[in-house]
Amino acid sequence: MVKLNKIYTKTGDNGDTALGDGQRVLKDSLRVNAYGNVDELNASIGVITLYATEDLKRKLKNIQNDLFDLGADLCVPIAEKNNQRLRVSSKQVETIEAEIDEMNNILKPLNSFVLPGGCKSATFLHLARTICRRAERSVVSLRSKEEINDNALVYLNRLSDWLFVASRVENQENSTEVLWSPGKNK
């Protein structure tokens, strides 16, 4: 259980912060950037819940919990001494995949790219998808320099797909999906 009694500690006033294992690093390190992007993604998903149906809201709350797990995973470097730390699991990835398949079953096949937008929930799902892709890129950068849990990267990759498919479901239900028309304004 996490206990937060004091929010400001002044320990980061010089531009460094503590990782989950106590190690101090600069706030612009690859690791902090990676879990910071995941945190931004989580906040953007919180916005979507304002416009979501109860079913979508339930799924998004589960994803938000997973993203906290992912942040906890990324904030602790992999080492022998901390192998009992919280890590994203393949089961969490499988849950996302199953939900993608379930949502895809009700969608019409695509014959074009989809323009980001549509109804409010779909628009914010598209925004979250792009933030998710940025988070994924930052985790790839981290992985190029340090060992990470492979499921962390796989989870983000699947989640961006999940967000895209969920945006299509929302737009289909609201008849608001807009497809790309290549060269339309030439």
C-alpha positions in Angstrom: 0.0 0.0 0.0 1.3 3.4 -0.9 1.1 6.1 1.8 1.5 9.8 0.8 1.4 12.1 3.8 3.5 14.9 2.4 3.2 15.8 -1.3 6.2 18.2 -1.6 9.5 16.9 -0.4 11.9 19.4 -2.0 14.2 16.5 -2.9 13.8 17.2 -6.6 14.5 20.9 -6.5 17.8 20.4 -8.3 16.4 18.5 -11.2 16.8 14.9 -10.0 14.3 12.4 -8.7 14.2 9.0 -7.0 13.4 5.9 -8.9 11.4 3.1 -7.2 14.6 1.5 -6.0 15.9 4.7 -4.4 18.4 5.5 -7.1 18.6 9.2 -7.9 18.5 10.2 -11.6 17.9 13.4 -13.6 14.3 14.2 -14.3 15.0 14.2 -18.0 16.5 10.6 -18.0 15.1 8.1 -20.5 13.5 6.1 -17.6 11.7 9.1 -16.1 10.6 10.3 -19.6 9.2 6.8 -20.3 7.1 6.6 -17.1 6.2 10.3 -17.4 4.7 9.7 -20.8 2.8 6.7 -19.4 1.4 9.0 -16.7 0.3 11.6 -19.3 -1.4 8.7 -21.2 -3.2 7.7 -18.0 -4.4 11.3 -17.4 -5.7 11.5 -21.0 -7.7 8.3 -20.4 -9.2 9.9 -17.3 -10.6 12.6 -19.6 -12.2 10.0 -21.8 -14.1 8.6 -18.8 -16.1 11.9 -18.7 -17.7 10.9 -22.1 -17.7 7.2 -21.9 -20.5 4.7 -21.7 -20.5 2.6 -18.5 -19.0 -0.4 -20.3 -16.2 1.7 -21.8 -15.6 3.5 -18.5 -15.2 0.1 -16.8 -12.6 -1.0 -19.4 -10.8 2.3 -19.2 -10.6 2.1 -15.4 -9.0 -1.3 -15.7 -6.5 0.2 -18.3 -5.7 3.0 -15.9 -4.8 0.5 -13.2 -2.6 -1.3 -15.7 -0.9 1.9 -16.6 -0.1 2.5 -12.9 1.4 -1.0 -12.9 3.3 -0.1 -16.0 4.6 3.1 -14.3 5.7 1.1 -11.3 7.4 -1.4 -13.6 9.3 1.3 -15.5 10.3 3.3 -12.4 12.4 0.3 -11.0 15.3 -0.9 -13.1 15.5 -4.6 -13.6 18.1 -6.1 -11.3 18.6 -9.4 -9.4 17.8 -7.8 -6.0 14.4 -6.4 -7.1 13.0 -9.3 -9.2 9.9 -9.4 -6.9 8.9 -5.9 -8.0 5.5 -5.2 -9.8 5.9 -6.0 -13.5 3.4 -5.9 -16.3 2.4 -9.4 -17.2 1.5 -11.3 -20.3 -2.0 -11.7 -18.8 -2.6 -8.0 -19.0 -1.6 -8.0 -22.6 -3.9 -10.9 -23.3 -6.8 -9.0 -21.7 -6.2 -6.1 -24.1 -6.0 -8.4 -27.1 -9.3 -10.2 -26.1 -11.1 -6.8 -25.8 -9.7 -5.7 -29.2 -11.1 -8.9 -30.8 -14.4 -8.4 -29.0 -14.7 -4.8 -30.3 -13.5 -5.7 -33.8 -16.3 -8.2 -34.1 -18.9 -5.5 -34.3 -17.0 -3.1 -36.6 -17.4 -2.8 -40.4 -14.1 -3.6 -42.3 -12.0 -0.6 -43.1 -11.1 0.4 -46.7 -9.4 3.7 -45.8 -7.6 5.3 -42.9 -9.7 7.0 -40.3 -9.4 10.7 -39.6 -8.9 11.4 -35.9 -12.2 12.8 -34.5 -15.9 12.1 -34.6 -17.8 12.1 -31.3 -16.2 13.4 -28.1 -15.2 10.0 -26.7 -13.7 8.9 -30.0 -11.8 12.2 -30.4 -10.2 11.8 -27.0 -9.5 8.1 -27.7 -7.6 9.2 -30.8 -5.6 11.7 -28.7 -4.8 9.0 -26.1 -3.7 6.7 -28.9 -1.1 9.3 -30.1 0.1 9.8 -26.5 0.3 6.0 -26.2 2.5 5.8 -29.3 4.8 8.5 -27.9 5.0 6.6 -24.6 5.8 3.5 -26.6 8.6 5.3 -28.5 10.1 6.5 -25.2 10.1 3.0 -23.8 11.8 1.8 -27.0 14.5 4.5 -26.4 14.8 3.3 -22.8 15.2 -0.3 -23.9 18.0 0.7 -26.3 20.1 1.7 -23.2 18.7 -0.4 -20.4 17.0 -3.7 -19.8 13.2 -3.5 -19.4 10.3 -5.9 -18.9 9.4 -6.9 -22.5 5.7 -7.0 -21.6 5.8 -3.2 -20.9 6.5 -2.5 -24.5 4.1 -5.1 -25.8 1.3 -3.7 -23.5 1.8 -0.2 -24.9 1.8 -1.5 -28.5 -1.5 -3.4 -28.0 -3.0 -0.5 -26.0 -2.6 1.9 -28.9 -4.4 -0.6 -31.1 -7.1 -0.9 -28.4 -7.6 2.8 -28.3 -7.9 3.0 -32.1 -10.5 0.2 -32.2 -12.4 1.7 -29.2 -12.6 5.0 -31.1 -14.1 3.2 -34.1 -16.7 1.6 -31.9 -17.6 4.9 -30.4 -17.9 6.5 -33.8 -19.8 3.7 -35.3 -22.3 3.9 -32.4 -22.7 7.6 -33.1 -22.4 7.5 -36.9 -19.5 9.9 -36.8 -16.5 8.1 -38.3 -14.8 10.0 -41.0 -12.6 8.3 -43.5 -9.5 9.8 -45.2 -10.0 10.9 -48.8 -6.5 10.9 -50.3 -5.9 14.0 -52.4 -9.3 15.5 -51.6 -8.1 19.1 -51.5 -5.6 19.0 -54.4 
